[in-house]
Amino acid sequence: MSATVSMGLSATVRPCCRLLHLLPKCPHPPSFSPSLFPKCPNDRLAVLRALAAGHHRRPSSVRATVAPASAPDVRRLSTSVESVPGAAGDKAFERIYVQGGLAAVKPLVIERVEEERKEEKEIKDAAPPPAEVAEERAQGREESEAEKEAWRLLKRAVVNYCGTPVGTVAAEDPGAQPLNYDQVFIRDFVPSALAFLLKGETDIVKNFLLHTLQLQSWEKTVDCYSPGQGLMPASFKVRTLPLDGSNEAYEEVLDPDFGESAIGRVAPVDSGLWWIILLRAYGKITGDYALQERVDVQTGIRLILNLCLSDGFDMFPSLLVTDGSCMIDRRMGIHGHPLEIQALFYSALRCSREMITVNDGSKNLLRAINNRLSALSFHIREYYWVDMKKINEIYRYKTEEYSQDAINKFNIYPEQIPSWLVNWIPEKGGYLIGNVQPAHMDFRFFSLGNLWAIVSSLSTPRQAEDILNLIEDKWDDLMGNMPLKICYPALEFDEWHIITGSDPKNTPWSYHNGGSWPTLLWQFTLACIKIGRPELARKAIALAEKRLSIDKWPEYYDTRTGRFIGKQARLYQTWTISGYLTSKLFLENPGMASILTCEEDLELLEGCACSLSKSAKGTRTKCSRTAAKSQLLV
Ligand code: GLC
């Protein structure tokens, strides 16, 4: 029985395509047969219309947190949002703002956000629509054979739900067990979405955003426990089931995996963050802002933020997560405050700030976002950054300092500086380390986190340049024969045993443990464009191009320099294919990088500089941009 019915609400019209959780689980779903869908609407728009008309209802537990639409508004094409007494306004968020760690931070002026957004919208509205962009491109150079093949494969990977494209499978390797690679992974779909958007094919992305939104709010359990409401699934699958016990009629259902089936039962913390980032990119490139303004979409953003911003026991502004909660979805010693999650979190907060509809009900949320952004950027810029100078400081750290003025705040024992780093850290350049928590600095270099820190402006402009300088300096280690190392260096010997739990997939220089992942190329390309160094991206793409097609687009490469196709790598891995295409498209249209990037925001720095000077001197000093700059941009 559905949660909707159990709350005493009138039963909805049963759509023929729906979410699996309304049905008892079918242990043996029949195999796919296109002729078995007599009941699916042929009209591609029907599913979206059904969504807009509220036929796919949110469960009662979600409705309880939805602010009711106060007046009819054509832009509010909500799902069945109902008025719940006491749910108006932002009760659930109130707690977050008042108790936020940076209560002393100067509240940022909301009107300003509105103004900035208006300006930005004007610029965006002036941007060429995707069809024109596609045409401009088409007039340019001829696609190479590799690109043509990549497009063919990407289109083959498209998953349809009731005749409508909703995503792409993770891999289509005929020679390997599918496991869950036949599912649409949220994080894997992002480069596919970007390739489609840049090519002018926007429907698949809109459908993806709306359907995953429906999955977000569905009831989910891991054993007898229900994870938080805002969680987005790691992946979903379209299943075909007999319609109400019939042997002849079948229906398609979306079956999400929130980690309850995933290997190791890992929580996909990054999914919701990616969803927000993609939603903004979709709006910026299509000009279809109506989508992000819908009540159900606004609610989706809030649910994700609610999960991320709610109070816990943590002392830091960074997000506390379990091991394997992101692209590295197996045990790899990245529990705590891994850089990748912090960079995506920062980026998602910046994107949300642009998209949240400003009204009385959202002011507190926007203030909470600003406070968190200020604190998070300071924390990462200050404590995660290492270069020659900083390593030298850590090397000479005093320990056991008990006071507010401690220099070695996290009580790091200098013996933790790994021997590989002593010689590896270049004179010029630096990077953000993998993780910081009490008495622990994970000095490994994680590519995605560093690149996304550049893209989102989590790092300072100087740090961003230095990260690219380091990558250039350490080209052989990080790019080798195939860009790009997921992390450097690999865990070996006892460390591998202890930290990975002797994981045979994550052996040294393989898979997540120092393997090379071509999908990371698109993020590298974005970072290079942002910093004005596209030639570096071109060099990396040229390297990848030599092998990707010949090697059948593998998921990852092994060995210290990425010479071999990964031991257990899937072939025809979709995000390898789409990552390559997206990199090429961004290089051709560097202006389009702005659909994902964020610029330095001095006002955020100001908030942080104020609170720092207050805590340092015990008095409130006047906030100024100069103070912000001098404290945070050096
Ligand atoms: C692996 C990767 C993960 C990816 C999934 C599907 O589990 O670690 O990041 O999403 O495969 O490609």
Boltz pocket constraint, residues with backbone or C-beta under 6 A from the ligand:
constraints:
  - pocket:
      binder: B
      contacts: [[A, 170], [A, 181], [A, 185], [A, 187], [A, 188], [A, 326], [A, 327], [A, 328], [A, 329]]
      max_distance: 6.0
